[in-house]
Amino acid sequence: MKKAMISLLCVSTIIGGAIPVFAADNQLDSDTMHIMSDPILISTNEGINKANDIIIEGKNIDLGKLSVVIKDGKVLVPLKVTAEALGFNVNIDKDNNVALLDKDRINASITIGEDTYYYSNLIGKGKDVVCGKAIGTGASPIIIDNEVYVSIKVYNSLLRDEKAIGSFWCTTKDGQNIYVDNGNIVIGWKLINNKWYYMNNDGTTKKGWIKTNSNWYYVYDNGEMAVNTTTPDGYKVDKDGKWDFGKQIQKLAIDGIANPIEEFKTIEDAQKVLKFKILTPKTIPEKYNVKYISTISKQTFQICYSNGDNEILFRIGQGIENISGDYTEYKNNDIVKVNNKDIKLSGNDESVKLATWKVNEMSYSILVNKGMKKDDIINVIKSTF
């Protein structure tokens, strides 16, 4: 791949600042940092919280069928679609690998060659010219599928604004989520919209258990930290996401025992590893969506629904006494009849947090993180018959 160089009428020096990574704790037990050198194509058609457009100078730019690219830990964007969205005229000479940009008094020329960017900017009535030396962004412009990609940070220079690049989610074609923060990928912990996320050293979101300052935290497929809930592998975490079960984790690692939890994308996929037929609620309150699907030791099926504030965990298993995994001593424990089945409802005051019942050899449970009205949880239970 040829490198890229931008030659201009004049040059203005722009000094960029590094964006720090915000962490839940100051010290992280993590592997040595390794930045991937191969480009990662990223689709912007789907992302966390549906924030799929890239943001430059406060403008949401839809890349359409094109993608953001991560190379050497740097964020690259397609030149033509982004520059034109920002009001630049763009002319690309593919024979000579040259792209010319102009907008008002800003002129730029991009040539395949080196990681060096130049531009000229006329001020006032065109009599004054701001000039300087070339700057590098750490990422050479590249061509992928006949499209020229440049470092997103080149727009800090062209727009003379060190904060021109916004923050947004994007998703790799293999389903990996990446968060771009002011033009940088994020590594480690990051607080986004009042939720903590954890990213690997290549910027992709982490999945599973993470140890930070002797505390254990669980993060879902999208990198979001679990809080005040039961994790897919059956452990409870508090409102800060912490849960200390270090001895058990260490034993599993030492003995080489495989994790009994298997996560799946669909119920149909989970059904393939189970010997019993999966039954799930047909009625779930509005605004609840599937958060995760998994099995435990190929004996228990569980599916979690969430509305962003509350969670409903439904479990079904064969020959399991306490399938819920919840040993809380609740104030109220009542037995009610639903479709001629004895259902135990447990909770505090008027809120039901746990429902358990058996049908033949099958055990069922519904655990509601913040509780649910009695009539509402009974409707969910009825829909399982």
Buried (B, 14 or more C-beta within 10 A) or exposed (E): EEEBBBBBBBBBEBEBEEBEBEBBEEEBEBEEEEBBEEBBBBBBBEBBEEBBBBBBBEBEBEBEEBBBBBBBBBBBBBBBBBBBBBEBEBEBEEEEBBBBBBBEBBBBBBBBBBBBBBBBBBEEEEEEEBBBEBBEBEBBBBBBEEBBBBBBBBBBBBBBBBBBBBBBBBBBEEEBBBBBBBBBBBBBBBEBEEBBBBBBBBBBBBBBBBBBEEBBBBBBBBBBBBBBBBBBBBBBBEEEBBBEEEEEEEEBEEEEEEEBBBBBEEEEEBBEEBEBEBBBBEEBBEEBEBBBBBBBEEBBBBBBBBBEEBBBBBBBBBEBEEBBBBEEEBEBEEEBEBEEBEBBBBBEEEBBBBBBBBEEEBBBBBBBBEBBEBEBBBBBBBEBE
